[in-house]
Amino acid sequence: MTRHEGAMPHDDPRERWTRMITNTYFPLTLKYADDAGGFRGALKVWKADDGSFSLSRLISDRLEYSRAESQIASDREASFLVTIPQRTSVFFEQHGRQLSCRPGHFIVEQGDAPYRFGYEDRNAMWVFKVPGDAMKNRVRGPERYCQHCFGAERGIGRAFVEFLMVCAERYGECTPSDQKRLFEQALGMLSLVLEQDERVLNSDQSHLKTAHLMRIERFIEGHLGYPDLGPAMIAAGCGISLRYLHKLFSETGHTVNEWVRNKRLEAARRDLCDSACGVTIGEIAYRWGFSDQAQFCRAFRRHFDCSASDMRARSQQLERPRGRAPAPEPASGA
């Protein structure tokens, strides 16, 4: 649902802006410029119906934002912000690294780690908020990507940014489940931009090790429907020893079988939420490599904290036509 926060009479614009930012992203400390001209800002948000993903268009005067350990501790859900400045450069500090990101590029901010971010002049930007679990399911070690600026002037980077703008433009024409699928597609495009960046590959201790892991992950993605997909098949398909495969995954926090299972469950969830899929839960389970439906249902409930049938019913309920309110104008923080 597109969310609109209107101005409140006699309300301090800085307090209102702080409240809007916290409600849209997560708790942050805001440092305003010391001037007598007041503060001007506008924020418009396109949000997935379940509150997971969001896309926002933000315009404001000079400002600095910071995220502290105490604010992180009070948050139940981790998330990442992808920020795309449009008028002037932004500065960003996280994990001991300082960046300056100019228009035509974007940065990734890890929400469950302290950081400082801001801009010296009035700026406009797009911000794509991605749930932490969704990011980690698509991108291995996403925190590594918070140390670089990524190009958005050409190629897949440009396509990713333009697709976000299409999401905003067509949001109101889509059902709630289709709106979420748009954001998931945007995350897929983001993962392509991030994982092809040579700087991140070379920042690991071993370029060869990272290249092996990326090839393994692509092999798994392409063979999820094979019931026999497991360590032996993966090692053979990627031309490495079984021992080396397990060694590579020992440093990721997941076993090979856990990674395969999680990828299968994510694929099954997408099918369950797709009203056009038109197949039974059992057929979806078999499609994604589960040989036993009861085993699939138990694994699904553990992973998503709800049953597969409840997930499908919830998605179908969101698909039902309902009245659509006129698209709101951007809110003024001034």
Secondary structure by P-SEA (a helix, b strand, c coil): cbbbbbbbccccaaaaaaaaaaaaccbbbbbbccccccccbbbbbbbcccccccccccccccbbbbbcaaaaaaccccbbbbbbbccbbbbbbcccbbbbbcccccccccccccccccccccccbbbbbbcaaaaaaccccccccccccccccccaaaaaaaaaaaaaaacccccaaaaaaaaaaaaaaaaaaaaaccccccccccaaaaaaaaaaaaaaaaccccccccaaaaaaaacccaaaaaaaaccccccaaaaaaaaaaaaaaaaaacccccccaaaaaaaaccccaaaaaaaaaaaccccaaaaaaaaaaaaccccccccccccccc
